[in-house]
Amino acid sequence: MSEVRMKKGEAVEKALRRLKKKMDKEGTLKEIRNRRYYEKPSEIKRRMAKRAAARQRHNK
């Protein structure tokens, strides 16, 4: 779990910004979005293959 300690006299908005940056670095939000619903292993493989093919086309 991500944690940010507020400094004395620090604005809440600034602490929230630090927390969001920390969570983004850790990939927490990305993982939560991916786990919103169950995705079968075959669907994961299909999605990954599709992304790889798109990268191949883009790099040519």
C-alpha distance matrix in Angstrom:
0.0 3.8 6.4 10.1 13.0 16.1 19.3 22.4 24.2 21.6 21.7 18.9 19.6 19.1 15.7 14.7 16.3 14.3 10.9 12.5 13.8 10.7 9.1 12.6 12.9 10.0 11.6 8.8 11.6 14.2 12.7 12.4 15.9 17.2 16.1 17.8 20.9 22.1 23.9 26.5 26.6 30.0 28.6 26.0 28.8 31.0 28.5 27.9 31.7 32.3 30.0 31.6 35.1 34.3 33.3 36.5 38.6 37.0 37.6 41.3
3.8 0.0 3.7 6.9 10.2 13.2 16.2 19.6 21.2 18.4 18.6 16.0 16.5 15.6 12.3 11.6 12.8 10.6 7.4 9.4 10.5 7.3 6.6 10.4 10.6 8.6 10.7 8.6 11.0 13.9 13.4 13.3 16.4 18.1 17.8 19.3 22.6 24.1 25.7 28.5 28.5 31.7 30.0 27.2 30.0 32.0 29.2 28.4 32.2 32.6 30.0 31.6 35.0 33.9 32.7 36.0 38.0 36.0 36.6 40.4
6.4 3.7 0.0 3.8 6.6 9.7 12.8 16.0 17.9 15.4 16.0 13.7 14.8 13.8 10.2 10.4 12.2 9.7 7.1 10.3 11.4 8.6 9.1 12.8 12.9 11.7 14.1 12.1 14.1 17.2 17.1 16.7 19.7 21.6 21.2 22.4 25.8 27.6 29.3 32.1 32.2 35.4 33.7 30.9 33.7 35.7 32.8 32.1 35.8 36.1 33.4 35.0 38.4 37.2 35.9 39.3 41.1 39.0 39.5 43.3
10.1 6.9 3.8 0.0 3.8 6.4 9.3 12.7 14.4 11.8 12.7 10.9 12.2 10.7 7.0 8.3 10.0 7.3 5.9 9.7 10.5 8.5 10.2 13.3 13.5 13.3 15.8 14.3 15.9 19.0 19.5 19.1 21.7 24.0 24.0 25.0 28.5 30.4 32.0 35.0 35.1 38.1 36.2 33.4 36.1 37.9 34.9 34.1 37.8 37.9 34.9 36.6 39.9 38.4 36.9 40.4 42.1 39.7 40.2 44.0
13.0 10.2 6.6 3.8 0.0 3.8 6.4 9.5 11.8 10.0 11.7 10.6 12.8 11.2 7.7 10.2 12.2 9.7 9.2 13.0 13.7 12.0 13.9 17.0 17.0 16.9 19.5 18.0 19.5 22.8 23.2 22.7 25.3 27.6 27.5 28.3 31.9 33.8 35.6 38.5 38.7 41.7 39.9 37.1 39.8 41.7 38.6 37.8 41.5 41.6 38.7 40.3 43.6 42.1 40.5 44.0 45.7 43.2 43.6 47.4
16.1 13.2 9.7 6.4 3.8 0.0 3.8 6.5 8.2 6.3 8.2 7.8 10.4 9.0 6.1 9.4 11.4 9.7 10.2 13.7 14.6 13.8 15.8 18.5 18.9 19.3 21.7 20.3 21.2 24.5 25.4 24.6 26.9 29.6 29.6 30.1 33.8 36.0 37.7 40.9 41.2 44.1 42.1 39.4 42.2 43.7 40.5 39.9 43.5 43.4 40.4 42.1 45.3 43.5 42.0 45.6 47.0 44.4 44.9 48.7
19.3 16.2 12.8 9.3 6.4 3.8 0.0 3.8 6.2 5.3 8.6 9.8 12.2 10.0 8.4 12.1 13.4 11.6 12.9 16.3 16.5 16.0 18.5 20.9 20.9 21.7 24.3 23.3 24.3 27.5 28.4 28.0 30.2 32.8 33.0 33.6 37.2 39.4 41.0 44.1 44.3 47.2 45.1 42.3 45.0 46.6 43.3 42.5 46.1 45.9 42.8 44.4 47.5 45.7 44.0 47.5 48.9 46.1 46.5 50.3
22.4 19.6 16.0 12.7 9.5 6.5 3.8 0.0 3.8 5.6 9.0 10.8 13.6 12.1 11.1 14.6 16.1 14.9 16.2 19.5 20.0 19.6 22.0 24.4 24.6 25.4 27.9 26.7 27.5 30.8 31.8 31.1 33.3 36.0 36.1 36.5 40.2 42.5 44.2 47.4 47.7 50.6 48.5 45.8 48.5 50.0 46.8 46.1 49.6 49.4 46.3 48.0 51.1 49.1 47.5 51.0 52.4 49.5 50.0 53.7
24.2 21.2 17.9 14.4 11.8 8.2 6.2 3.8 0.0 3.8 6.6 9.3 11.8 10.8 10.8 14.1 15.4 15.1 16.7 19.5 20.2 20.5 22.8 24.8 25.4 26.6 28.7 27.6 27.9 31.2 32.6 31.7 33.5 36.5 36.7 36.8 40.6 43.1 44.8 48.1 48.6 51.3 49.0 46.4 49.2 50.5 47.1 46.6 50.1 49.6 46.4 48.3 51.3 49.1 47.6 51.2 52.3 49.3 49.9 53.6
21.6 18.4 15.4 11.8 10.0 6.3 5.3 5.6 3.8 0.0 3.8 6.5 8.5 7.0 7.2 10.5 11.6 11.4 13.2 15.8 16.5 17.0 19.3 21.1 21.9 23.2 25.2 24.2 24.4 27.6 29.2 28.4 30.0 33.0 33.5 33.6 37.3 39.9 41.5 44.8 45.2 47.9 45.5 42.9 45.7 46.8 43.4 42.9 46.4 45.8 42.6 44.6 47.5 45.2 43.8 47.4 48.5 45.5 46.2 49.8
21.7 18.6 16.0 12.7 11.7 8.2 8.6 9.0 6.6 3.8 0.0 3.8 5.4 5.4 6.6 8.8 10.1 11.1 12.7 14.6 15.8 17.0 18.7 20.3 21.7 23.1 24.6 23.4 23.1 26.4 28.1 27.0 28.3 31.5 32.1 31.8 35.6 38.4 40.0 43.4 44.1 46.6 44.0 41.6 44.5 45.5 41.9 41.7 45.2 44.3 41.3 43.5 46.2 43.8 42.6 46.3 47.1 44.2 45.1 48.7
18.9 16.0 13.7 10.9 10.6 7.8 9.8 10.8 9.3 6.5 3.8 0.0 3.8 5.4 5.1 6.1 8.6 9.9 10.4 12.3 14.3 15.3 16.4 18.2 20.0 21.0 22.2 20.7 20.2 23.6 25.2 23.8 25.2 28.4 28.8 28.4 32.1 35.0 36.8 40.2 41.1 43.6 41.0 38.8 41.8 42.7 39.3 39.2 42.8 42.0 39.1 41.4 44.1 41.9 40.9 44.6 45.5 42.7 43.8 47.5
19.6 16.5 14.8 12.2 12.8 10.4 12.2 13.6 11.8 8.5 5.4 3.8 0.0 3.8 5.5 5.0 6.2 8.7 9.8 10.5 12.4 14.2 15.2 16.4 18.5 20.0 20.8 19.6 18.7 21.9 23.9 22.7 23.5 26.9 27.7 27.2 31.0 33.9 35.4 38.9 39.7 42.0 39.2 37.0 40.0 40.7 37.1 37.1 40.5 39.5 36.5 38.9 41.5 39.0 38.1 41.8 42.5 39.6 40.9 44.4
19.1 15.6 13.8 10.7 11.2 9.0 10.0 12.1 10.8 7.0 5.4 5.4 3.8 0.0 3.8 5.4 5.1 6.4 8.7 9.9 10.7 12.5 14.4 15.4 16.8 18.6 20.0 19.3 18.9 21.9 23.9 23.2 24.3 27.4 28.4 28.4 32.1 34.8 36.0 39.5 39.9 42.3 39.6 37.1 39.9 40.8 37.2 36.8 40.2 39.4 36.2 38.3 41.0 38.6 37.3 41.0 41.9 38.9 39.8 43.4
15.7 12.3 10.2 7.0 7.7 6.1 8.4 11.1 10.8 7.2 6.6 5.1 5.5 3.8 0.0 3.8 5.4 5.1 6.2 8.7 9.9 10.5 12.3 14.2 15.4 16.6 18.3 17.1 17.2 20.5 22.0 21.3 22.9 25.8 26.4 26.6 30.4 32.9 34.3 37.7 38.1 40.7 38.3 35.7 38.5 39.7 36.3 35.8 39.4 38.8 35.8 37.8 40.7 38.6 37.3 41.0 42.1 39.3 40.1 43.9
14.7 11.6 10.4 8.3 10.2 9.4 12.1 14.6 14.1 10.5 8.8 6.1 5.0 5.4 3.8 0.0 3.8 5.4 5.0 6.1 8.6 9.8 10.4 12.1 14.2 15.3 16.2 14.8 14.3 17.6 19.3 18.3 19.6 22.7 23.4 23.3 27.1 29.8 31.2 34.7 35.3 37.8 35.2 32.8 35.8 36.8 33.3 33.2 36.7 36.0 33.1 35.3 38.1 36.0 35.0 38.7 39.7 37.0 38.1 41.8
16.3 12.8 12.2 10.0 12.2 11.4 13.4 16.1 15.4 11.6 10.1 8.6 6.2 5.1 5.4 3.8 0.0 3.8 5.4 5.1 6.2 8.6 9.9 10.5 12.4 14.4 15.2 14.8 14.1 16.9 19.2 18.7 19.6 22.6 23.8 23.9 27.6 30.2 31.3 34.7 35.1 37.3 34.7 32.1 34.9 35.7 32.1 31.8 35.2 34.3 31.2 33.4 36.1 33.8 32.6 36.2 37.2 34.3 35.3 39.0
14.3 10.6 9.7 7.3 9.7 9.7 11.6 14.9 15.1 11.4 11.1 9.9 8.7 6.4 5.1 5.4 3.8 0.0 3.8 5.5 5.1 6.2 8.6 9.9 10.7 12.4 14.2 13.9 14.2 17.0 18.8 18.8 20.2 22.8 23.9 24.6 28.2 30.5 31.5 34.7 34.7 37.2 34.9 32.1 34.6 35.9 32.4 31.7 35.2 34.7 31.5 33.3 36.3 34.2 32.7 36.3 37.6 34.8 35.4 39.2
10.9 7.4 7.1 5.9 9.2 10.2 12.9 16.2 16.7 13.2 12.7 10.4 9.8 8.7 6.2 5.0 5.4 3.8 0.0 3.8 5.5 5.1 6.1 8.5 9.9 10.6 12.1 11.0 11.5 14.6 16.0 15.6 17.5 20.1 20.7 21.4 25.1 27.3 28.6 31.8 32.0 34.7 32.4 29.7 32.5 33.8 30.5 30.0 33.6 33.3 30.3 32.2 35.3 33.5 32.2 35.8 37.2 34.7 35.5 39.2
12.5 9.4 10.3 9.7 13.0 13.7 16.3 19.5 19.5 15.8 14.6 12.3 10.5 9.9 8.7 6.1 5.1 5.5 3.8 0.0 3.8 5.4 5.1 6.1 8.6 9.9 10.3 9.6 9.1 12.0 14.1 13.7 14.9 17.6 18.8 19.3 23.0 25.4 26.3 29.7 30.0 32.4 29.9 27.3 30.0 31.1 27.6 27.2 30.8 30.2 27.2 29.3 32.2 30.2 29.1 32.8 33.9 31.4 32.4 36.1
13.8 10.5 11.4 10.5 13.7 14.6 16.5 20.0 20.2 16.5 15.8 14.3 12.4 10.7 9.9 8.6 6.2 5.1 5.5 3.8 0.0 3.8 5.5 5.1 6.2 8.7 9.8 10.5 10.6 12.6 14.9 15.5 16.5 18.8 20.4 21.4 24.9 26.9 27.5 30.6 30.4 32.7 30.4 27.5 29.9 31.1 27.6 26.7 30.1 29.7 26.4 28.2 31.2 29.2 27.6 31.2 32.5 29.8 30.5 34.2
10.7 7.3 8.6 8.5 12.0 13.8 16.0 19.6 20.5 17.0 17.0 15.3 14.2 12.5 10.5 9.8 8.6 6.2 5.1 5.4 3.8 0.0 3.8 5.4 5.2 6.3 8.6 8.9 10.3 12.5 13.9 14.7 16.5 18.4 19.5 21.0 24.3 26.1 26.8 29.7 29.4 32.0 30.0 27.0 29.3 31.0 27.7 26.6 30.2 30.2 27.0 28.5 31.8 30.2 28.5 32.0 33.7 31.2 31.7 35.5
9.1 6.6 9.1 10.2 13.9 15.8 18.5 22.0 22.8 19.3 18.7 16.4 15.2 14.4 12.3 10.4 9.9 8.6 6.1 5.1 5.5 3.8 0.0 3.8 5.4 5.1 6.0 5.3 6.6 9.1 10.3 10.9 12.8 14.8 15.8 17.2 20.6 22.4 23.2 26.3 26.2 28.9 26.8 23.9 26.5 28.1 24.8 24.1 27.7 27.7 24.8 26.6 29.8 28.3 27.0 30.6 32.2 30.0 30.8 34.5
12.6 10.4 12.8 13.3 17.0 18.5 20.9 24.4 24.8 21.1 20.3 18.2 16.4 15.4 14.2 12.1 10.5 9.9 8.5 6.1 5.1 5.4 3.8 0.0 3.8 5.5 5.0 6.4 6.6 7.8 10.2 11.4 12.3 14.0 15.9 17.3 20.5 22.3 22.6 25.6 25.4 27.7 25.4 22.4 24.8 26.1 22.7 21.8 25.3 25.1 21.9 23.7 26.8 25.1 23.7 27.3 28.8 26.5 27.2 31.0
12.9 10.6 12.9 13.5 17.0 18.9 20.9 24.6 25.4 21.9 21.7 20.0 18.5 16.8 15.4 14.2 12.4 10.7 9.9 8.6 6.2 5.2 5.4 3.8 0.0 3.8 5.5 7.9 9.5 10.0 11.7 13.7 15.0 16.0 17.8 19.8 22.8 24.1 24.1 26.8 26.0 28.4 26.5 23.2 25.2 26.9 23.7 22.2 25.6 25.7 22.4 23.7 27.0 25.6 23.7 27.0 28.9 26.6 26.8 30.6
10.0 8.6 11.7 13.3 16.9 19.3 21.7 25.4 26.6 23.2 23.1 21.0 20.0 18.6 16.6 15.3 14.4 12.4 10.6 9.9 8.7 6.3 5.1 5.5 3.8 0.0 3.8 5.5 8.4 9.0 9.4 11.6 13.6 14.2 15.5 17.8 20.7 21.7 22.0 24.5 23.8 26.5 24.9 21.6 23.8 25.8 22.8 21.4 25.0 25.5 22.5 23.7 27.3 26.2 24.6 27.8 29.9 28.0 28.3 32.0
11.6 10.7 14.1 15.8 19.5 21.7 24.3 27.9 28.7 25.2 24.6 22.2 20.8 20.0 18.3 16.2 15.2 14.2 12.1 10.3 9.8 8.6 6.0 5.0 5.5 3.8 0.0 3.8 5.7 5.3 6.2 8.8 10.2 10.7 12.5 14.7 17.5 18.6 18.8 21.5 20.9 23.5 21.6 18.4 20.7 22.5 19.4 18.3 22.0 22.3 19.4 21.0 24.4 23.2 22.0 25.3 27.3 25.5 26.1 29.8
8.8 8.6 12.1 14.3 18.0 20.3 23.3 26.7 27.6 24.2 23.4 20.7 19.6 19.3 17.1 14.8 14.8 13.9 11.0 9.6 10.5 8.9 5.3 6.4 7.9 5.5 3.8 0.0 3.8 5.5 5.2 6.3 8.8 10.0 10.7 12.7 15.8 17.3 18.1 21.1 21.1 23.9 21.9 19.1 21.9 23.7 20.7 20.2 23.9 24.2 21.6 23.6 26.8 25.8 24.9 28.3 30.1 28.4 29.4 33.0
11.6 11.0 14.1 15.9 19.5 21.2 24.3 27.5 27.9 24.4 23.1 20.2 18.7 18.9 17.2 14.3 14.1 14.2 11.5 9.1 10.6 10.3 6.6 6.6 9.5 8.4 5.7 3.8 0.0 3.8 5.4 5.0 6.2 8.6 9.9 10.8 14.3 16.4 17.3 20.6 21.1 23.5 21.1 18.6 21.7 22.8 19.6 19.6 23.4 23.0 20.6 23.0 25.9 24.5 24.0 27.6 29.0 27.3 28.7 32.2
14.2 13.9 17.2 19.0 22.8 24.5 27.5 30.8 31.2 27.6 26.4 23.6 21.9 21.9 20.5 17.6 16.9 17.0 14.6 12.0 12.6 12.5 9.1 7.8 10.0 9.0 5.3 5.5 3.8 0.0 3.8 5.5 5.2 6.3 8.8 10.3 13.1 14.8 14.9 18.1 18.2 20.4 17.9 15.3 18.2 19.3 16.0 15.9 19.6 19.3 16.9 19.3 22.2 20.9 20.5 24.0 25.4 23.9 25.3 28.8
12.7 13.4 17.1 19.5 23.2 25.4 28.4 31.8 32.6 29.2 28.1 25.2 23.9 23.9 22.0 19.3 19.2 18.8 16.0 14.1 14.9 13.9 10.3 10.2 11.7 9.4 6.2 5.2 5.4 3.8 0.0 3.8 5.4 5.1 6.2 8.8 11.3 12.4 13.0 15.9 16.1 18.8 16.8 14.1 17.1 18.8 16.0 15.8 19.6 19.9 17.9 20.0 23.2 22.4 22.1 25.4 27.1 26.0 27.3 30.7
12.4 13.3 16.7 19.1 22.7 24.6 28.0 31.1 31.7 28.4 27.0 23.8 22.7 23.2 21.3 18.3 18.7 18.8 15.6 13.7 15.5 14.7 10.9 11.4 13.7 11.6 8.8 6.3 5.0 5.5 3.8 0.0 3.8 5.4 5.1 6.4 9.7 11.7 13.2 16.5 17.5 20.2 17.9 15.8 19.3 20.5 17.8 18.3 22.1 22.0 20.3 22.8 25.6 24.7 24.8 28.1 29.6 28.5 30.0 33.4
15.9 16.4 19.7 21.7 25.3 26.9 30.2 33.3 33.5 30.0 28.3 25.2 23.5 24.3 22.9 19.6 19.6 20.2 17.5 14.9 16.5 16.5 12.8 12.3 15.0 13.6 10.2 8.8 6.2 5.2 5.4 3.8 0.0 3.8 5.5 5.5 8.5 11.0 11.9 15.5 16.7 18.8 16.0 14.3 17.8 18.4 15.4 16.4 20.0 19.4 17.8 20.8 23.3 22.1 22.5 25.9 27.0 25.9 27.9 31.1
17.2 18.1 21.6 24.0 27.6 29.6 32.8 36.0 36.5 33.0 31.5 28.4 26.9 27.4 25.8 22.7 22.6 22.8 20.1 17.6 18.8 18.4 14.8 14.0 16.0 14.2 10.7 10.0 8.6 6.3 5.1 5.4 3.8 0.0 3.8 5.7 7.3 8.6 8.7 12.1 13.0 15.2 12.7 10.7 14.2 15.2 12.5 13.3 17.0 16.8 15.6 18.3 20.9 20.2 20.7 23.8 25.2 24.6 26.4 29.4
16.1 17.8 21.2 24.0 27.5 29.6 33.0 36.1 36.7 33.5 32.1 28.8 27.7 28.4 26.4 23.4 23.8 23.9 20.7 18.8 20.4 19.5 15.8 15.9 17.8 15.5 12.5 10.7 9.9 8.8 6.2 5.1 5.5 3.8 0.0 3.8 5.4 6.6 8.3 11.6 13.0 15.7 13.6 12.1 15.8 17.1 14.9 16.0 19.5 19.7 18.8 21.4 24.0 23.6 24.2 27.2 28.6 28.2 29.9 33.0
17.8 19.3 22.4 25.0 28.3 30.1 33.6 36.5 36.8 33.6 31.8 28.4 27.2 28.4 26.6 23.3 23.9 24.6 21.4 19.3 21.4 21.0 17.2 17.3 19.8 17.8 14.7 12.7 10.8 10.3 8.8 6.4 5.5 5.7 3.8 0.0 3.8 7.0 9.3 12.9 15.1 17.3 14.7 14.0 17.8 18.4 16.2 17.9 21.3 20.9 20.2 23.2 25.4 24.7 25.7 28.8 29.8 29.3 31.5 34.4
20.9 22.6 25.8 28.5 31.9 33.8 37.2 40.2 40.6 37.3 35.6 32.1 31.0 32.1 30.4 27.1 27.6 28.2 25.1 23.0 24.9 24.3 20.6 20.5 22.8 20.7 17.5 15.8 14.3 13.1 11.3 9.7 8.5 7.3 5.4 3.8 0.0 3.8 6.4 9.8 12.6 14.6 12.2 12.2 16.0 16.4 14.8 17.0 20.0 19.8 19.8 22.7 24.6 24.3 25.7 28.5 29.5 29.5 31.7 34.3
22.1 24.1 27.6 30.4 33.8 36.0 39.4 42.5 43.1 39.9 38.4 35.0 33.9 34.8 32.9 29.8 30.2 30.5 27.3 25.4 26.9 26.1 22.4 22.3 24.1 21.7 18.6 17.3 16.4 14.8 12.4 11.7 11.0 8.6 6.6 7.0 3.8 0.0 3.8 6.5 9.4 11.6 10.0 10.2 13.7 14.6 13.8 15.7 18.5 18.9 19.3 21.8 23.7 24.0 25.4 27.8 29.1 29.5 31.4 34.0
23.9 25.7 29.3 32.0 35.6 37.7 41.0 44.2 44.8 41.5 40.0 36.8 35.4 36.0 34.3 31.2 31.3 31.5 28.6 26.3 27.5 26.8 23.2 22.6 24.1 22.0 18.8 18.1 17.3 14.9 13.0 13.2 11.9 8.7 8.3 9.3 6.4 3.8 0.0 3.8 6.4 8.2 6.2 6.6 10.1 10.9 10.3 12.3 14.9 15.4 16.1 18.4 20.2 20.8 22.2 24.4 25.8 26.4 28.3 30.7
26.5 28.5 32.1 35.0 38.5 40.9 44.1 47.4 48.1 44.8 43.4 40.2 38.9 39.5 37.7 34.7 34.7 34.7 31.8 29.7 30.6 29.7 26.3 25.6 26.8 24.5 21.5 21.1 20.6 18.1 15.9 16.5 15.5 12.1 11.6 12.9 9.8 6.5 3.8 0.0 3.8 5.4 5.2 6.4 8.9 10.0 10.7 12.5 14.4 15.5 16.8 18.6 20.2 21.4 22.9 24.6 26.1 27.2 29.0 31.0
26.6 28.5 32.2 35.1 38.7 41.2 44.3 47.7 48.6 45.2 44.1 41.1 39.7 39.9 38.1 35.3 35.1 34.7 32.0 30.0 30.4 29.4 26.2 25.4 26.0 23.8 20.9 21.1 21.1 18.2 16.1 17.5 16.7 13.0 13.0 15.1 12.6 9.4 6.4 3.8 0.0 3.8 5.4 5.0 6.3 8.6 9.9 10.6 12.3 14.2 15.4 16.5 18.4 20.1 21.1 22.5 24.5 25.7 27.0 29.1
30.0 31.7 35.4 38.1 41.7 44.1 47.2 50.6 51.3 47.9 46.6 43.6 42.0 42.3 40.7 37.8 37.3 37.2 34.7 32.4 32.7 32.0 28.9 27.7 28.4 26.5 23.5 23.9 23.5 20.4 18.8 20.2 18.8 15.2 15.7 17.3 14.6 11.6 8.2 5.4 3.8 0.0 3.8 5.4 5.1 6.2 8.6 9.9 10.5 12.3 14.3 15.3 16.5 18.4 20.0 21.0 22.7 24.3 25.8 27.5
28.6 30.0 33.7 36.2 39.9 42.1 45.1 48.5 49.0 45.5 44.0 41.0 39.2 39.6 38.3 35.2 34.7 34.9 32.4 29.9 30.4 30.0 26.8 25.4 26.5 24.9 21.6 21.9 21.1 17.9 16.8 17.9 16.0 12.7 13.6 14.7 12.2 10.0 6.2 5.2 5.4 3.8 0.0 3.8 5.4 5.0 6.1 8.5 9.8 10.5 12.3 14.2 15.3 16.6 18.5 20.0 21.2 22.6 24.5 26.3
26.0 27.2 30.9 33.4 37.1 39.4 42.3 45.8 46.4 42.9 41.6 38.8 37.0 37.1 35.7 32.8 32.1 32.1 29.7 27.3 27.5 27.0 23.9 22.4 23.2 21.6 18.4 19.1 18.6 15.3 14.1 15.8 14.3 10.7 12.1 14.0 12.2 10.2 6.6 6.4 5.0 5.4 3.8 0.0 3.8 5.4 5.1 6.1 8.6 9.9 10.6 12.3 14.2 15.4 16.6 18.4 20.1 21.1 22.6 24.8
28.8 30.0 33.7 36.1 39.8 42.2 45.0 48.5 49.2 45.7 44.5 41.8 40.0 39.9 38.5 35.8 34.9 34.6 32.5 30.0 29.9 29.3 26.5 24.8 25.2 23.8 20.7 21.9 21.7 18.2 17.1 19.3 17.8 14.2 15.8 17.8 16.0 13.7 10.1 8.9 6.3 5.1 5.4 3.8 0.0 3.8 5.5 5.1 6.1 8.5 9.9 10.4 12.2 14.2 15.3 16.4 18.4 19.8 21.0 22.9
31.0 32.0 35.7 37.9 41.7 43.7 46.6 50.0 50.5 46.8 45.5 42.7 40.7 40.8 39.7 36.8 35.7 35.9 33.8 31.1 31.1 31.0 28.1 26.1 26.9 25.8 22.5 23.7 22.8 19.3 18.8 20.5 18.4 15.2 17.1 18.4 16.4 14.6 10.9 10.0 8.6 6.2 5.0 5.4 3.8 0.0 3.8 5.5 5.2 6.2 8.7 9.9 10.6 12.4 14.3 15.3 16.6 18.4 20.1 21.7
28.5 29.2 32.8 34.9 38.6 40.5 43.3 46.8 47.1 43.4 41.9 39.3 37.1 37.2 36.3 33.3 32.1 32.4 30.5 27.6 27.6 27.7 24.8 22.7 23.7 22.8 19.4 20.7 19.6 16.0 16.0 17.8 15.4 12.5 14.9 16.2 14.8 13.8 10.3 10.7 9.9 8.6 6.1 5.1 5.5 3.8 0.0 3.8 5.5 5.1 6.3 8.7 10.0 10.7 12.5 14.4 15.6 16.6 18.6 20.6
27.9 28.4 32.1 34.1 37.8 39.9 42.5 46.1 46.6 42.9 41.7 39.2 37.1 36.8 35.8 33.2 31.8 31.7 30.0 27.2 26.7 26.6 24.1 21.8 22.2 21.4 18.3 20.2 19.6 15.9 15.8 18.3 16.4 13.3 16.0 17.9 17.0 15.7 12.3 12.5 10.6 9.9 8.5 6.1 5.1 5.5 3.8 0.0 3.8 5.4 5.1 6.2 8.6 9.9 10.6 12.4 14.4 15.2 16.5 18.8
31.7 32.2 35.8 37.8 41.5 43.5 46.1 49.6 50.1 46.4 45.2 42.8 40.5 40.2 39.4 36.7 35.2 35.2 33.6 30.8 30.1 30.2 27.7 25.3 25.6 25.0 22.0 23.9 23.4 19.6 19.6 22.1 20.0 17.0 19.5 21.3 20.0 18.5 14.9 14.4 12.3 10.5 9.8 8.6 6.1 5.2 5.5 3.8 0.0 3.8 5.4 5.0 6.1 8.6 9.8 10.5 12.4 14.1 15.4 17.0
32.3 32.6 36.1 37.9 41.6 43.4 45.9 49.4 49.6 45.8 44.3 42.0 39.5 39.4 38.8 36.0 34.3 34.7 33.3 30.2 29.7 30.2 27.7 25.1 25.7 25.5 22.3 24.2 23.0 19.3 19.9 22.0 19.4 16.8 19.7 20.9 19.8 18.9 15.4 15.5 14.2 12.3 10.5 9.9 8.5 6.2 5.1 5.4 3.8 0.0 3.8 5.5 5.2 6.3 8.7 9.9 10.7 12.3 14.4 15.9
30.0 30.0 33.4 34.9 38.7 40.4 42.8 46.3 46.4 42.6 41.3 39.1 36.5 36.2 35.8 33.1 31.2 31.5 30.3 27.2 26.4 27.0 24.8 21.9 22.4 22.5 19.4 21.6 20.6 16.9 17.9 20.3 17.8 15.6 18.8 20.2 19.8 19.3 16.1 16.8 15.4 14.3 12.3 10.6 9.9 8.7 6.3 5.1 5.4 3.8 0.0 3.8 5.4 5.1 6.3 8.7 10.0 10.5 12.4 14.7
31.6 31.6 35.0 36.6 40.3 42.1 44.4 48.0 48.3 44.6 43.5 41.4 38.9 38.3 37.8 35.3 33.4 33.3 32.2 29.3 28.2 28.5 26.6 23.7 23.7 23.7 21.0 23.6 23.0 19.3 20.0 22.8 20.8 18.3 21.4 23.2 22.7 21.8 18.4 18.6 16.5 15.3 14.2 12.3 10.4 9.9 8.7 6.2 5.0 5.5 3.8 0.0 3.8 5.4 5.1 6.2 8.7 9.8 10.6 12.7
35.1 35.0 38.4 39.9 43.6 45.3 47.5 51.1 51.3 47.5 46.2 44.1 41.5 41.0 40.7 38.1 36.1 36.3 35.3 32.2 31.2 31.8 29.8 26.8 27.0 27.3 24.4 26.8 25.9 22.2 23.2 25.6 23.3 20.9 24.0 25.4 24.6 23.7 20.2 20.2 18.4 16.5 15.3 14.2 12.2 10.6 10.0 8.6 6.1 5.2 5.4 3.8 0.0 3.8 5.4 5.0 6.3 8.6 10.0 11.1
34.3 33.9 37.2 38.4 42.1 43.5 45.7 49.1 49.1 45.2 43.8 41.9 39.0 38.6 38.6 36.0 33.8 34.2 33.5 30.2 29.2 30.2 28.3 25.1 25.6 26.2 23.2 25.8 24.5 20.9 22.4 24.7 22.1 20.2 23.6 24.7 24.3 24.0 20.8 21.4 20.1 18.4 16.6 15.4 14.2 12.4 10.7 9.9 8.6 6.3 5.1 5.4 3.8 0.0 3.8 5.4 5.2 6.1 8.7 10.3
33.3 32.7 35.9 36.9 40.5 42.0 44.0 47.5 47.6 43.8 42.6 40.9 38.1 37.3 37.3 35.0 32.6 32.7 32.2 29.1 27.6 28.5 27.0 23.7 23.7 24.6 22.0 24.9 24.0 20.5 22.1 24.8 22.5 20.7 24.2 25.7 25.7 25.4 22.2 22.9 21.1 20.0 18.5 16.6 15.3 14.3 12.5 10.6 9.8 8.7 6.3 5.1 5.4 3.8 0.0 3.8 5.4 5.0 6.1 8.8
36.5 36.0 39.3 40.4 44.0 45.6 47.5 51.0 51.2 47.4 46.3 44.6 41.8 41.0 41.0 38.7 36.2 36.3 35.8 32.8 31.2 32.0 30.6 27.3 27.0 27.8 25.3 28.3 27.6 24.0 25.4 28.1 25.9 23.8 27.2 28.8 28.5 27.8 24.4 24.6 22.5 21.0 20.0 18.4 16.4 15.3 14.4 12.4 10.5 9.9 8.7 6.2 5.0 5.4 3.8 0.0 3.8 5.4 5.3 6.6
38.6 38.0 41.1 42.1 45.7 47.0 48.9 52.4 52.3 48.5 47.1 45.5 42.5 41.9 42.1 39.7 37.2 37.6 37.2 33.9 32.5 33.7 32.2 28.8 28.9 29.9 27.3 30.1 29.0 25.4 27.1 29.6 27.0 25.2 28.6 29.8 29.5 29.1 25.8 26.1 24.5 22.7 21.2 20.1 18.4 16.6 15.6 14.4 12.4 10.7 10.0 8.7 6.3 5.2 5.4 3.8 0.0 3.8 5.6 5.6
37.0 36.0 39.0 39.7 43.2 44.4 46.1 49.5 49.3 45.5 44.2 42.7 39.6 38.9 39.3 37.0 34.3 34.8 34.7 31.4 29.8 31.2 30.0 26.5 26.6 28.0 25.5 28.4 27.3 23.9 26.0 28.5 25.9 24.6 28.2 29.3 29.5 29.5 26.4 27.2 25.7 24.3 22.6 21.1 19.8 18.4 16.6 15.2 14.1 12.3 10.5 9.8 8.6 6.1 5.0 5.4 3.8 0.0 3.8 5.6
37.6 36.6 39.5 40.2 43.6 44.9 46.5 50.0 49.9 46.2 45.1 43.8 40.9 39.8 40.1 38.1 35.3 35.4 35.5 32.4 30.5 31.7 30.8 27.2 26.8 28.3 26.1 29.4 28.7 25.3 27.3 30.0 27.9 26.4 29.9 31.5 31.7 31.4 28.3 29.0 27.0 25.8 24.5 22.6 21.0 20.1 18.6 16.5 15.4 14.4 12.4 10.6 10.0 8.7 6.1 5.3 5.6 3.8 0.0 3.8
41.3 40.4 43.3 44.0 47.4 48.7 50.3 53.7 53.6 49.8 48.7 47.5 44.4 43.4 43.9 41.8 39.0 39.2 39.2 36.1 34.2 35.5 34.5 31.0 30.6 32.0 29.8 33.0 32.2 28.8 30.7 33.4 31.1 29.4 33.0 34.4 34.3 34.0 30.7 31.0 29.1 27.5 26.3 24.8 22.9 21.7 20.6 18.8 17.0 15.9 14.7 12.7 11.1 10.3 8.8 6.6 5.6 5.6 3.8 0.0
